[in-house]
Amino acid sequence: MDLTERCNLRCVMCYFSVTDRLRFPPFDRELADNGNMPLATFERIAETYFPRAWRVALGCAAEPLIHRDFAAIVRAAGRYRIPELWFPTNLLALNADKAEAIVAAGVHTVAVSVDGMRAETYEKIRVGGRFAQLLERLALLNEARRGSRTRLRFIFTWMRSNREDLQLLPAFAAEHGAAEIDVRFVTPTVGVDNAAELLSGEDPSALNDELAAAGEAAVARGIRLAYYPGFETPEDREENLAAIAKRALWRVRAGLYRWEYFDYELAKWRHGCAYPGRTYVIRPNGAVSPCIFWNEPPLALAPETPRAEVDRRLGAIREAIRCGEPQGSCAGCTVRGDAFYQPFRGDETRPLGD
Ligand SMILES: C[S@@+](CC[C@H](N)C(=O)[O-])C[C@H]1O[C@@H](n2cnc3c(N)ncnc32)[C@H](O)[C@@H]1O
């Protein structure tokens, strides 16, 4: 879910480079002038959706830590003991109160977006951010989470400006105590001229070699790959048993074999898409959609629409896909059934979300 429509940065590749506010349909519905979800609304949504949730992201397209009531929100979410409570963030708005609340709430993962391992790269991409401030906030978070279950992930969006920094990521992640990394290609974004950053025109075998080197260096340091683009082509694969076993072992160490992939595959096989009925995207104005790729008017409004009715509508969407007559955004969807969209190599347009 998104707690706010705003971000404190203007990253070159992101929709926030051209706007200070994302608007979500229905456009005539705002719950607060400042674009934040009111705390009381959050609490009602939490009551409805959190008791049986397995994973909740307190951020999606915007920056959760800038919400004035973030500490209260995360504490409220913590009461539901969600197994995977997490959020993506640039971390720059962290303070001691928020850090304490994150850890006390039992947040499972704080995923910090760090697209540069050097001040020069970071500040070129993350416009408005200062690398020195990021390092201070990382130290604050690390101090607060010492001995707790809260783990750190780094998200690295790979593009031309930070192409070389990918090789610095494993050591940077190890130095700052990150348990895992999430690497993804920069993608085109409607309304944003980020063509100069795309890697889609580059030699794929050189990109694959660079991904392989960084991925192997990370795993050798004990860092898991939360998401990572595939870098092996079918021709790379030696077919002897020893090579297959070695690769499988590496993938286990990298954390790339996860039961949830199997679970998603199963849902995809049963319903044609793993999203409707299993995920809920909730925006700051309460709009509920089946996935971040949905760009039609939302299915429902939270907290007013009863949960049973939301689930009935999601069931109808799933059934339509299963019957081969997809409705709404599903009709033109190109990613249907992809449980995770990390294999994008810069030729898919970016949806509003992480
Ligand atoms: C939009 S941000 C929102 C959350 C938070 N403000 C943050 O910085 O993580 C989520 C993630 O999307 C990534 N991102 C932004 N624009 C992108 C693009 N064009 N292609 C791929 N990832 C992008 C960011 O680097 C960030 O890791």
Ligand as a Chemical Component Dictionary entry (heavy atoms), coordinates in Angstrom:
data_LIG
# 
_chem_comp.id                   LIG 
_chem_comp.type                 NON-POLYMER 
_chem_comp.pdbx_formal_charge   0 
_chem_comp.three_letter_code    LIG 
# 
loop_
_chem_comp_atom.comp_id 
_chem_comp_atom.atom_id 
_chem_comp_atom.alt_atom_id 
_chem_comp_atom.type_symbol 
_chem_comp_atom.charge 
_chem_comp_atom.model_Cartn_x 
_chem_comp_atom.model_Cartn_y 
_chem_comp_atom.model_Cartn_z 
_chem_comp_atom.pdbx_ordinal 
LIG C1  C1  C 0  9.436  4.506 -6.724  1  
LIG S1  S1  S 1  10.428 4.084 -5.361  2  
LIG C2  C2  C 0  9.276  4.287 -4.039  3  
LIG C3  C3  C 0  9.848  3.906 -2.692  4  
LIG C4  C4  C 0  10.929 4.784 -2.098  5  
LIG N1  N1  N 0  10.726 6.192 -2.273  6  
LIG C5  C5  C 0  12.296 4.360 -2.591  7  
LIG O1  O1  O 0  13.091 5.215 -3.013  8  
LIG O2  O2  O -1 12.561 3.177 -2.493  9  
LIG C6  C6  C 0  10.595 2.313 -5.425  10 
LIG C7  C7  C 0  11.755 1.820 -6.222  11 
LIG O3  O3  O 0  11.499 2.059 -7.590  12 
LIG C8  C8  C 0  12.742 2.285 -8.221  13 
LIG N2  N2  N 0  12.526 2.972 -9.484  14 
LIG C9  C9  C 0  12.201 4.256 -9.703  15 
LIG N3  N3  N 0  12.089 4.510 -11.014 16 
LIG C10 C10 C 0  12.355 3.349 -11.656 17 
LIG C11 C11 C 0  12.402 2.955 -13.032 18 
LIG N4  N4  N 0  12.168 3.818 -13.991 19 
LIG N5  N5  N 0  12.707 1.677 -13.309 20 
LIG C12 C12 C 0  12.933 0.780 -12.321 21 
LIG N6  N6  N 0  12.900 1.081 -11.014 22 
LIG C13 C13 C 0  12.620 2.359 -10.691 23 
LIG C14 C14 C 0  13.496 3.111 -7.218  24 
LIG O4  O4  O 0  14.893 3.089 -7.463  25 
LIG C15 C15 C 0  13.106 2.463 -5.924  26 
LIG O5  O5  O 0  14.016 1.467 -5.592  27 
# 
loop_
_chem_comp_bond.comp_id 
_chem_comp_bond.atom_id_1 
_chem_comp_bond.atom_id_2 
_chem_comp_bond.value_order 
_chem_comp_bond.pdbx_ordinal 
LIG C1  S1  SING 1  
LIG S1  C2  SING 2  
LIG S1  C6  SING 3  
LIG C2  C3  SING 4  
LIG C3  C4  SING 5  
LIG C4  N1  SING 6  
LIG C4  C5  SING 7  
LIG C5  O1  DOUB 8  
LIG C5  O2  SING 9  
LIG C6  C7  SING 10 
LIG C7  O3  SING 11 
LIG C7  C15 SING 12 
LIG O3  C8  SING 13 
LIG C8  N2  SING 14 
LIG C8  C14 SING 15 
LIG N2  C9  SING 16 
LIG N2  C13 SING 17 
LIG C9  N3  DOUB 18 
LIG N3  C10 SING 19 
LIG C10 C11 SING 20 
LIG C10 C13 DOUB 21 
LIG C11 N4  SING 22 
LIG C11 N5  DOUB 23 
LIG N5  C12 SING 24 
LIG C12 N6  DOUB 25 
LIG N6  C13 SING 26 
LIG C14 O4  SING 27 
LIG C14 C15 SING 28 
LIG C15 O5  SING 29 
# 
